Each structure stands twice: as C-alpha cells, then as structure tokens.
Amino acid sequence: MILLVVTVLAIGAGVFSSNDPVVQNLELAYKTGVSGFPLGNDEFGRCIYSRLLYGARISLTVGFIAVGIGAVLGGLLGLVAAMSQGMIDTVIMRAMDAMLAIPGILLAIAIVAALGPGMSNVMLAVGISSIPSYARLVRGSVLSVREREFVEAARALGASTIRVARLHVVPNVLAPVLVVATMQMGSAILSAAGLSFVGLGAQAPTPEWGSMLSRGRESLRIAPHIATYPGLAIFLTVMGFNFLGDGIRDYLDPRLNV
C-alpha cells in the first residue's frame, strides 16, 4: 500500500499538484500554512509538496534502472561463471571479489566523480556497484540447480548447455533474484539520495529527495519542514520496498507455506 500510494502520486504528480516544482517566489520563502501550499515552501519559496511528488518520479526511476542494471549484468555474469566453471568462473568471481572489497557507496562515488554529476551517471554508478551481489547470488543458485535430477535428465537427452540454462536453470533461480532485487530497490534509492546529498546527483533546480534534504539541512533551525518532508519520503519509500521484499520472500519460500 505504501508503494502503491507513492507510485500513484508520482505518476499523477501533475494532477495532484497544481504548482510548478521549480517556480520560485521569494516572498513565500520558509513559509508554512500558506493556502495552496499544503507542506509549506522551501528557501526559494517553491512548493515542497509539488517537489516531493515530482521527486518521487526521479527516485523510483533511479531505483528501477539501477536495480535493472545490477540484476541483468550481475545475473549474466553469475550464470556464465556457474555454467562454464574452470578459468572463466575463476576470473569472473575474482573480479567480483575485487569489487566487493570496495564499499558500494565509495565505488558509486568514484564512478560518478569520473563520469560527472547527474542522475544518468548516478543510476549507472549505483547499478554497477550492485553487480557483485547479484553475480554471487546467481552463481550460488545455479550451482545448486545444475546438480538437480531434471537438469541431468535434460543433459542425458542431448540438450545443449544454452538450452539447459534457458529452459531449466534460469526459471529456477529467478525467485531469489526477484526477492533481492525488490529489497535492493530501497538501497538504490538511498544510494542515489546520498549521492545527491553530497552534490553528485541531481543538480538544481531538479526536485530530487536527496538534494532537497541537503539544502533543507542548512535551515533546520528556522524551517525544519524543508528537510523533514523529503526525509520522511525517503524513509517511507525504502521501508515499503523492504516490506515488499520480505513479503515476496515469504510467499516464494515453500517452507513457509506448509
């Protein structure tokens, strides 16, 4: 329900708010309780409510694209490593170990610093930093599935490695990947907000939750609402994805459905 509300508000941002999120009105700077501005105004007199709604679009987009990059690339690397084994497996997994030795947020900061600030580079950086976790997850799942009887039977019937992977292995490893991807959505949104908070993500006047939080902290004493609302938006959205991931995991785990 949390994610449904956030998604509906993000898609219908132009319907649910009549204010432009980037239009400034310095006469309303730091104000609260002004008619037509339900959550008050920021330091430039912009409508915080409108900026939250349009910022939801950015945060959800970043989450989906970043997770998609990590899941697809990491999943392919894990699948190739597990199905081929030998030298290819060793090279891929040692590369993943090297990436895991660097904290994810530091790796993302390094990538964005090299490519330049902007949401496109943030999505790419967050996605790349999550590749090792998906690669290890898929590799472990594939190694377990490839020893099952139905896989051995397919091989005995002459099925090629690609056919075995496509028809028998991949469908049986999608469940754990789906659970992790759902829960990683929250982490991706947090990472993107963190990069924007330090100035490497969305640039002014783009309404993005992390950058809104960063600018709002400068006026916590005189106008705490400027930072409070984007902080709550990040908190609720990430919590919603964590709850959803837990629910999907419980639903897909046969041991919990006995």
Secondary structure, 3 states (H helix, E strand, C coil): CHHHHHHHHHHCHHHHCCCCCCCCCHHHCCCCCCCCCCCCECCCCCEHHHHHHHHHHHHHHHHHHHHHHHHHHHHHHHHHHHHHCHHHHHHHHHHHHHHHCCCHHHHHHHHHHHHCCCHHHHHHHHHHHCHHHHHHHHHHHHHHHCCCHHHHHHHHCCCCHHHHHHHHHHHHCHHHHHHHHHHHHHHHHHHHHHHHHCCCCCCCCCCCHHHHHHHHHHHCCCCCHHHHHHHHHHHHHHHHHHHHHHHHHHHHCHHHCC
